[in-house]
Structure formats: C-alpha cells, structure tokens
Amino acid sequence: MLKIAIIGCGYVGKALASRWKSLGYHLTGTTRSFEKLDNILEHCQKAEVLHSNDADKLAQIVSESDTIVLTVAADNPEDYENVYLKTAKNLKNCAKNNSPKKLFYTSSTFVYGNHNGKWVDESSLLLNKTEPGRILIETEKTLLSLQDLGWDVLLFRLSEIYGPNRTLANRVKKYQGSTLSGSGSSYTNMVHLDDIVEAHTYALNHNLRGIYNLADDEHPIRSELYNQISDNLKYKPIKWDPTIKTHRNGNKRVSNHKIKTTGYAFAHPKRIID
C-alpha cells in the first residue's frame, strides 16, 4: 500500500486525500491546529499536529511515508518564511537522513511576478520582487535541491484556485456593488480544484517530475470575467478604481502547454462561473 503524507491538509490537501483514499492509499494528514484533527481523520487514516519548528515530528512522518505532498498555506504574508521556507529547510534536513522519496509541492504562479500581460511558461524568469515572492522562490530552490539527494521532485505552480466552497459566483456576489482596487485590466489565471487533484493523481501514476504550471485555458481580464458573472447572475455591477493600489501578483498569462504535452487533459479547461 502506497503511504502518502500530506503536509498541510487544508483545502487542497483534503481534496487530494479524499481522492487518494478512494484509491486505497494510506494517508497521513497534518495540520497546525488540534481543532482540525477530527476533520482530517474524515479524509485520512492518520492525522498529526505539525508546526514548522517541529523538525523531529516531520522527520518521523517522512520516514514512515513513500511520498510527501507539501501543501502548506500561510495565513498572512508575515507567516511566509516560517510556513514555507522553514518547512522546506526542515524537509531537506530530513532528506539527508532518509532513503530517497517522491515529493510534490504546490507552489504558486505568484513567483512569476509582473510580465506586463505576456505569456509565461515554466522557463520564464521569476520576477516577483516582493518579500513573500522572494520567500516562495527560495522555497522552490530549496525543495528542487532535494533532487541532488536522489529525490523525485515535482513542483506544481498553481494559478488562482476556485472550486467547491470557493466558487467564482460567490466571490463576485461578495464584491457586488463595491469598488475594487486597480483597473481590472490584468489577465486572470485560474485552476479548478478538480484539476489540481487530478493533475497530482496523473503525476503520481506517470512519474512526472520537474516544474509544471496548472492553469485553465481561459485568460479574460478580471473586469470582463466579473462583469460576465454579474450579468449572468443579476448581481450589482462591480466598479474599479485605478487610483487605489492593487495587491494582485502581476499581469501575465500562464501557459498550461507543458502539462498537456505529457497527455494530461484538463477536466475544466473553461471557467465554471455559476
């Protein structure tokens, strides 16, 4: 039985666990909160509380697993170094004392930064100069260096995630009638939760390694997407104010060509907007 540890069993991690448990894999899920243990046990055979400074417990979980899936998520930018980079460094220390494993890491297209609306692929420059961006780039480098220790490493750079309980319709409903920062003219890059799960499953079955973007085929600018949803669902229109500084992660269009060349077919290549 394949033993998989999902480090950071949140929105993505629990979806992966549910899919893989149905395939007969043995799953260990971790969380930073004792209150979430029972919920994780609905999806995994084993649940553990794990903090980024608990190197010994991480080492134990790694030693008991065949595949490590790192799906941690910081609650705010101030936590990035502790949650992402420190965990990656601890994992690298574990790797030095373990036989080679398979590692999946859910990174982010945030690392690309601003490319002024141009297409980016896995070979594009990582231009994000913010402090969170620097930390995520350094985290990627740290985890990719596990290849030097014989590990099979796969990084999925995820676009903006939507899916059950995070629908685009609910997001626009929350914003209806309000004014958002920026002009809304940047391209959107999104991926449905189903495709994150299925791409991981595909990668597991086909022994993929390296870096792959996960983004659907559609890249409307944000104002057009939100207007379409508002019109379809009769929501109050959203306004935009270019004088308000936006905190979005740069204007670019994320290519999904590389993952498609392996034979993967997206379950949701077009947006589900209702």
Buried (B, 14 or more C-beta within 10 A) or exposed (E): EBBBBBBBBBBBBBBBBBBBBEEEBBBBBBBBEEEBBEBBEEBBBBBBBBBBEBBEBBBBBBEEBBBBBBBBBBEEEEBBBBBBBBBBBBBBBBBEEBEEBBBBBBBBBBBBBBBEBEEBBBEBEBBBEBEBBBBBBBBBEBBBBBBEBEBBBBBBBBBBBBBEEEBBBEEBBEBBEEEBBBBBEBBBBBBBBBBBBBBBBBBBEEEBBEBBBBBBEBBBBBBEBBBBBBEEBEBEEBEBEEEEEBEBBBBBBBBBEBBBEEEBEBEBBEBBBE
